[in-house]
Amino acid sequence: MRKCITLSLLLVFALSLSNVGCHGIYRESEEIYPSDPCARLKLKLEQARQAQKQVEQAATRLRDRVAKGVAGKALEPDIDRLEMEAREFGRRVAAVSDSVAGCEQSDQFAAQVQSLRQSSAQMLETVQLIRSDDLNSKLHLIDRLLRSPPQP
């Protein structure tokens, strides 16, 4: 029994000294997120644009289901999906905002960043409106909000 415990402790100690796995994690991180701040900003912008497409698809699906006459509890999964995608979009836009500070050429991305911020804020406000009481009386407004492009 003692021999087994001693061997186990020795194995754990040997593995901790060999740094198994640490280097792989750092290399993988560098491959995914470039060390250059401007390259990282470009990557974050692309991720935010992809998230924007996802939220637009969720909004279109919700709008189409409302147009087909679906109402009440049957819309909850679509509303949940829209909210989840809107929050993910907001998170991606926040990541873009965090990345702007490190890039020396961030001025050339300022219009894109501002547009993404406005679009994200508008979608989050729309989700709040949809989540509020008396959804049926607001369907026309919601449809208009989901169809309208972000205001500059």
N, C-alpha and C positions, 0 to 999 in steps of 0.2 A: 504494500500500500504506500509506504513512504517512498519507495523507489519510483512508483508511478507519479506521485506528486512532484518529486524532485525532477523527473524527466519532463513533466508538463511545464513546470516553472522554467526550466532550462530552455525548452522549446520556445516559450513565449518571450523570454529574454533575447534569444538569438534572432527571432523574427523582428523584434522591435529595433535591434541594432542594425539590421540589414535594410531598413527603410522600404520594406516591400510595399509597393503600390503608390508611394508618395510622388515619385517622379512622373509616373504615368498620368496622374491627376493634373499636375501642373502643365505637362505637355498638351494634354487634351484641352485644357482651358485656353492655352495660347492659340491653339488651332481654331477654336470656336470664336474666341474674342481676341481680335488682333491687339497687339500692344500699342500700335499707333493710335492716338486719340481721335484723329479725323477718320481713320478707317473704322474704328469702333462706332463713331457717330453715324457713319453711313450704314453700318450693319444695323444699328438700333433704329434708324429711319426706315429701313426696309422691313424690319420686324413690325414696326408700328403701322406701316402701310398694309401689311398682310393682316394685322389685327383689325384694321379699318375695313378691309374687304370682308372679313368674317362677320363683323357687326352689321355691315350693310346687308349681307346675305340673310342674317337672322331677322333683320328688320323687314326685308322683303317677304320672307316666309310668313312672318306675323301679319303683315299687311294683306298678303294674299289670302290667308285664312280668314281674316276679318271680312274681306270682300266676299268670300264664299258664304258668309253668314255664320261662321263659327263664333260662339260667344261663351262667356262664363268660364266655368272650370275647364272646359276643353281647350281654352287658350293658355292655361297656366304653364304647360311645358314650353310653349313658344315664348312666353313672356320671360320665363326663367332663363331660357337660352339667350334671349336678347340681353337680359341683365348681365349674365355671365360674360358674354362677348363684349359688352360695353365696359365692364369693369376691367377685363383683360386689355382692351384697347386703352383705357385710362392708365393702366399700369405700364403699358409699353410706351405711351407718350411721356409719362413721368421718367422712364429710363432714358428717353431721348433728351429730355431736359437736363438730366444729370450728366449726360455725355457731352453736352454742348460746352460746358465750362473748360474741358481739357483741350478742345480743338481750336487752334489758332485761326483757322479759316471758317469759323462758325457763322460769320456774317453772311456768307453765301447760302447758308442753310436756314437763315432766320425766317424767311417767308414760309418755307415748308413746315418748320417747327410750329409757327404761329397757327397755320392752317390746321395742323393736326390737333393742337390744343383746343381750338375752337370747335372742331368737329367732335372731339371727345366730350367736351363740356356739354355741347348740344345733345349728344346721344344720352349722356347720363341724366340730363334734365328730362328728356323724353321718357326714359325708363321710370323716373320718379313720378312723372305725370301718369304713366300707365299704371303704376302700382297704387296710385291714389284711389279713393273710393269713387263709385259711380262711373265705372269705365264706359258703359254703354252710351252715356250722354256726351262723352268726349271722343268718340270714335272718329268723327270727322276731323277734329283737331289733330288727333294722333296720326291719322292717315296723312294729313298735310305735313306734319313734322317729319314723319319717316320718309316722305318723298322729297322734301326740300333739301337742297345742297347746303352745306355749312356756309354761314354768312361770314365774309371776310372782315 
